[in-house]
Amino acid sequence: MAHPRHEFVRARAGSACEYCRIPAAVYAGPLTTEHIIARRHGGSDRDDNLAFACARCNLHKGPNIAGLDPETGELTRLFNPRIDTWGDHFEWSGHILVGRTPIGRTTARVLAMNEPAIRVVRAALLLEGVFPPIEPS
């Protein structure tokens, strides 16, 4: 049985990774509860610091809280699903995730959201008509 906090985080996320938006129903493994700000950086275990993430995004993100914007080279914080709106920072171009802002571009780069393997998976899901997901308003 899943931990009640994990179930809360999953439900709040609509059962999809809060970073790449891959639905849990089509992901090859379980999605996890992750710390947006890692404990080593002073992050807490409170609900406002927890996100639902696929293993890919969680492993690429690790304890990172920032990265270099690939367009400007400036240090930029990563997307925070508790304070940022996904659609403000990202959009889909078919199966490619496009960062619309410095935060979006930096997050897409640090989390390797467009590496070839995941693009192939999203392209197949797109052909099946189950991707991209409809974003909550």
N, C-alpha and C positions, 0 to 999 in steps of 0.2 A: 504494500500500500504506500502511495506517495505521501511525503510529508505535507501537512496542511499549508505551510508557507509556500512550498513549491507549487502546489495546486493554485494558490492565490496568484502567484507570479505568472503561471501559465495562462490562467483565465484572463488576467489583465492584459496579457499580450495577444489574446485571441488565438492561442495555440500556434503561434508563428515566431520565428526568431525575430527579435526586436531590431536586429542590425540588418541582415540580408533579406528578411521577410519570408524565408523558406517555410512553408507550412509543416508543422510537426507530422501531419498525416502522410507527407510524401518524402520526408527526410529518412535516410537510411538508418539512423540511430536515434537514441533519445536526446531530446533537448534538455538543457540544464539551467539551473538558476546560477547566475554569475554576478559578481560584484562589479558595478560600474566603475567605482573608484576602489581599487584593490585595498585590502586591509593594510598592506605595507605602506600605502600612501595615506593612511588615516581613514579609509573607508569603513563604514559601519555595516552591521547586519540588518539594518532597518529596511523596511519595504521600499523606501525612496532611494535606496542604493542597490537594488536588486533588479536584474533584467533576465528575461527568458532568452536563451541563446543556443544556437546549434553548436555542436562540438567544433566545427571549422572556425566559426567566428570567435568562439571563446578561446580556442588555442592560439589563433593569430593575435587576438587582442592581448591576451596574457594580462600583465599588470599595467600595460600602457594606458596613459591618460591623454597623451598628445603624440603628435608626429609632425613631419614636415609636409606642408601643402605641396603636392607635385607641380603645381602651376607657378607658385610664388616663391617656394623654398622657405616660407615663414613657418615658425613653430605654431601649431594650431591644435587646440583641444579636440578630442574625439567626440563624436555624436553621443549624447546622453539621452536615452529614451525617456527619462523622467522629466526633463526640462525642455527637450527639443521635439519638434514635430517632424516625423520622418519625411513627409512630402515637401517640407521647406528645404531639405538638404539633399534629397535624392529623387531620382525619377528613373523610369525604365525606358530604354530604347530597345525594344524587343527583349532579348534575354541579357542585355548588358545593363549593369547598374551604373548610372551616371551621377557623379557628385555635382550638385548644382551650386554649392557654396564651398568656401575653404574647409569648413567642418566636414561636409560630405565628401569632398575629394580626398581629404586626409584620412578619414575613416575608411573609405573604400580602398585606399592604398595600404594602410596598416593592417587591415583585416583581410587583405588579398581577395576582395569580393569579386574580382573579375579574372581570377586565374583560370587557365584553360579548362581544367577539370570541372569546375563549378559552372562555367559557361555552357559546357556540353550538357550537364544535367538540366540546367534551366532551359536550354533550347529544346530538349526532349519534352520537358513539362509544358513548355509553350505549345509545342505541336499537339500535345494531348489536351490542350485547353484548360489546364489547371494552374497556369502561371501566365503572367504575374498575378499576385494576389490583389484583391480589391482592398485598398487602404481605407482604414476607418477615418471618418471625418472628424 
